[in-house]
């Protein structure tokens, strides 16, 4: 995922008539894409989600995370969020902890 790809995602969100959007995304660069979307300040609720264990493997967290994202996008106010590990995070208050394999709140 490169800047040009993130800008395409942003443009797709901008042009979408829907105000509530769920985006499935690889977890390695999800925070960076969320930042591009968050900084744009769209009047929409956008939730990014993914899986630490890909869907094709047993015990994947993909379906659980997608379910959390679908719920979150319906309940949260406008803004950009990441839904992972049964939690939702504001785009600028999250980081991926690669050592633990989870997303967590970023320390201020």
MISE-572998 format. One line per field, with one value per residue (C-alpha): residue number from 0; residue in one letter; y, z, x. Coordinates in nm, 2 decimals. Last residue first. Layout:
REM residues N
num c(NUM;...) $
residuo c(A;...) $
v c(Y;...) $
w c(Z;...) $
u c(X;...) $
This chain:
REM residues 108
num c(107;106;105;104;103;102;101;100;99;98;97;96;95;94;93;92;91;90;89;88;87;86;85;84;83;82;81;80;79;78;77;76;75;74;73;72;71;70;69;68;67;66;65;64;63;62;61;60;59;58;57;56;55;54;53;52;51;50;49;48;47;46;45;44;43;42;41;40;39;38;37;36;35;34;33;32;31;30;29;28;27;26;25;24;23;22;21;20;19;18;17;16;15;14;13;12;11;10;9;8;7;6;5;4;3;2;1;0) $
residuo c(X;X;X;X;X;X;X;X;X;X;X;X;X;X;X;X;X;X;X;X;X;X;X;X;X;X;X;X;X;X;X;X;X;X;X;X;X;X;X;X;X;X;X;X;X;X;X;X;X;X;X;X;X;X;X;X;X;X;X;X;X;X;X;X;X;X;X;X;X;X;X;X;X;X;X;X;X;X;X;X;X;X;X;X;X;X;X;X;X;X;X;X;X;X;X;X;X;X;X;X;X;X;X;X;X;X;X;X) $
v c(1.02;0.65;0.48;0.27;-0.09;-0.31;-0.67;-0.91;-0.89;-0.80;-0.62;-0.38;-0.19;0.17;0.37;0.72;0.91;0.69;0.67;0.31;0.04;-0.27;-0.64;-0.72;-0.48;-0.20;0.11;0.44;0.74;1.01;1.08;0.94;0.58;0.33;0.20;0.19;0.01;-0.28;-0.35;-0.31;-0.56;-0.81;-0.76;-0.82;-1.14;-1.26;-1.19;-1.33;-1.64;-1.96;-2.18;-2.01;-1.87;-1.56;-1.44;-1.42;-1.07;-0.98;-0.66;-0.36;0.00;0.20;0.52;0.74;1.02;1.40;1.38;1.53;1.46;1.40;1.10;0.94;0.98;0.87;0.56;0.46;0.49;0.29;0.01;-0.04;-0.38;-0.48;-0.54;-0.36;-0.42;-0.09;-0.03;0.29;0.49;0.82;0.65;0.86;0.75;1.02;1.11;0.74;0.65;0.96;0.85;0.50;0.63;0.86;0.56;0.38;0.68;0.69;0.33;0.00) $
w c(2.43;2.43;2.14;2.22;2.12;1.81;1.87;1.76;2.09;1.93;1.64;1.86;1.60;1.70;1.78;1.90;1.57;1.39;1.69;1.82;1.84;2.04;1.99;1.88;1.59;1.48;1.35;1.34;1.12;1.22;1.22;1.53;1.62;1.64;1.29;1.20;1.52;1.46;1.11;1.24;1.53;1.28;1.06;1.35;1.45;1.09;1.04;1.37;1.20;1.41;1.11;0.82;0.50;0.68;0.75;1.11;1.24;1.05;0.91;1.00;0.90;1.01;0.84;0.98;0.74;0.73;0.59;0.79;0.54;0.82;0.93;0.59;0.55;0.91;0.86;0.57;0.78;1.07;0.83;0.70;0.84;0.92;0.57;0.50;0.50;0.48;0.64;0.54;0.69;0.53;0.20;-0.12;-0.19;-0.36;-0.06;0.04;-0.31;-0.31;0.02;-0.10;-0.41;-0.20;0.00;-0.31;-0.42;-0.08;-0.11;0.00) $
u c(0.03;0.04;-0.13;-0.43;-0.38;-0.39;-0.27;0.00;0.19;0.53;0.36;0.18;-0.02;-0.09;-0.40;-0.50;-0.49;-0.75;-0.98;-0.99;-1.25;-1.22;-1.30;-0.95;-0.96;-1.19;-1.00;-1.18;-1.23;-1.49;-1.86;-2.03;-2.01;-2.30;-2.36;-1.99;-1.91;-2.15;-2.02;-1.66;-1.72;-1.86;-1.56;-1.33;-1.50;-1.50;-1.13;-1.00;-0.88;-0.89;-0.83;-0.66;-0.82;-0.93;-0.58;-0.46;-0.41;-0.72;-0.86;-1.07;-1.12;-1.42;-1.54;-1.82;-1.87;-1.85;-1.49;-1.21;-0.93;-0.69;-0.88;-0.88;-0.50;-0.45;-0.67;-0.45;-0.14;-0.29;-0.40;-0.04;0.05;-0.31;-0.42;-0.75;-1.12;-1.30;-1.64;-1.83;-2.11;-2.22;-2.30;-2.30;-1.95;-1.74;-1.53;-1.48;-1.36;-1.13;-0.98;-0.93;-0.76;-0.54;-0.44;-0.33;-0.12;0.04;0.15;0.00) $
